[in-house]
Amino acid sequence: MSTLLGEVRPNWRRLADAFTRMGLTDGSGRPPRPQTARQTWWRVRRAMAQGRAAPRAEARGSPAASDAGDALARLVAEMNERSGRRS
């Protein structure tokens, strides 16, 4: 994941593939698409910039949902650190 974060511009196809390997899915249970990952990232950034919590999708009750959420939180923290943003 670190190599994906080191790029100047995110490679959304590679990130979507990595999110799929992490077990993340969309609201319908399908693997994330590059465009969806990009749009979600911008929505989260906009929400964070406005000082409010990012909207959260409801977990579907699978044990992987919690693990995926933890993995995503670590990914966001690492991306913010590398870009100079602090939460």
N, C-alpha and C positions, 0 to 999 in steps of 0.2 A: 504494500500500500504506500510505503514511503516514496518509492520511485514515482508513483502516480502523482503524489503531492508536490514533488520537486519540479514539476513542469511549470513553465510560465503560465500557459493557458491549460486548464484541465482538459484531459482527453476523456470526454464524457462517455464514449463507447467503452474504453478500458475501465473507467470507474463503474459504469453500469454492470459490466461483467464481474468486477470485484464485489459489488454489492450483491449480485446474484450468488456468488460463491459464499458470501457471508450469511445467506439465507433471507435477505430482505426481499419483500414482494410489494406490489401495489395493493390497493384496496380490494382488488378482485383476485388476489393470489397469484398474479402473473409476475414474472421477473421484471425488474425495472428496465426501462428503455433509456437510451442516452438523453433524449430530449426531455423526458420526464425528470430524470436526475438533475439536469441543468435547471429546469424550471423550479423544482423543489428547492434547490440550493439558493436560487435568487429570492424565493419567497422567504426562506429562513433568514437570509442576510438582511432583507428589507425589514422583517419583523424585529430582528435583533437591533438594527439601527434605530428603530422607532422606540426602543426600550421596552418592548413587550415580548412575552414568551412566544416562541414559534408555535404555530398550530400543530397539534399532534393527531395522528390517526389513531383510532382505537385499535388496540391489540386484539387479534382474533382468538386469543386464548391458547395459542400454541406456545410451548416452552421456548421455541426458537425466537419468538417475538421479543422476549426480554433480552436474550443474548444479542440479537440483532440490534436492539435499541442501545445496549451498552457499547457494542462495537461502533455504531454510528456516532455515539457521543464521543468516544475516543478519537474517531476520525475527524470530527468537527473540531475538537480541541487541538489536535495536531495541525490541522489546516490553519486555524486561527493563529497558533503560535508561529508557524512558518511565515505567515503573511504579516506578522507584527501586531495583530489584534489580540487583545487580552479580554477574557470574559469576566 
